[in-house]
Amino acid sequence: MSDETTALVLALATENAELRAALTEAQELLIETAIDAGEMHEEIEALRTNRAA
């Protein structure tokens, strides 16, 4: 491989690693958000049940 090709492959590999890390972080945030939303939903349902009683 030429130096230019090697540099391009290295740049692409680096960008790929950075994008994978960003994706992992986004997935973790989405999971946390889904958990929080589920907990909030439970609380709202409990409040509605108490209010109806």
C-alpha positions as CSV (number, residue, x, y, z in Angstrom):
1,M,0.0,0.0,0.0
2,S,1.1,3.5,-0.7
3,D,1.6,6.0,2.2
4,E,-1.6,7.8,1.0
5,T,-3.6,4.6,1.1
6,T,-2.3,3.7,4.5
7,A,-3.1,7.1,5.8
8,L,-6.6,6.9,4.4
9,V,-7.3,3.5,5.9
10,L,-6.0,4.7,9.3
11,A,-8.2,7.8,9.1
12,L,-11.2,5.7,8.3
13,A,-10.5,3.2,11.0
14,T,-10.1,6.1,13.5
15,E,-13.4,7.6,12.4
16,N,-15.1,4.3,12.6
17,A,-13.9,3.8,16.2
18,E,-15.1,7.2,17.2
19,L,-18.5,6.7,15.6
20,R,-18.8,3.3,17.3
21,A,-18.0,5.0,20.7
22,A,-20.6,7.7,20.0
23,L,-23.2,5.1,19.0
24,T,-22.5,3.2,22.2
25,E,-23.0,6.3,24.3
26,A,-26.2,7.2,22.5
27,Q,-27.5,3.7,23.1
28,E,-26.8,3.9,26.8
29,L,-28.5,7.3,27.0
30,L,-31.6,5.8,25.2
31,I,-31.7,2.9,27.6
32,E,-31.5,5.2,30.6
33,T,-34.2,7.4,29.1
34,A,-36.5,4.4,28.5
35,I,-36.0,3.3,32.1
36,D,-36.8,6.8,33.4
37,A,-39.9,7.0,31.1
38,G,-41.1,3.6,32.4
39,E,-40.7,4.7,36.0
40,M,-42.5,7.9,35.3
41,H,-45.3,6.0,33.6
42,E,-45.7,3.8,36.7
43,E,-45.9,6.9,39.0
44,I,-48.5,8.5,36.8
45,E,-50.6,5.4,36.8
46,A,-50.3,5.2,40.6
47,L,-51.4,8.8,40.9
48,R,-54.4,8.2,38.6
49,T,-55.4,5.1,40.6
50,N,-55.2,7.0,43.8
51,R,-57.1,10.0,42.4
52,A,-59.8,7.6,41.1
53,A,-60.2,5.9,44.5
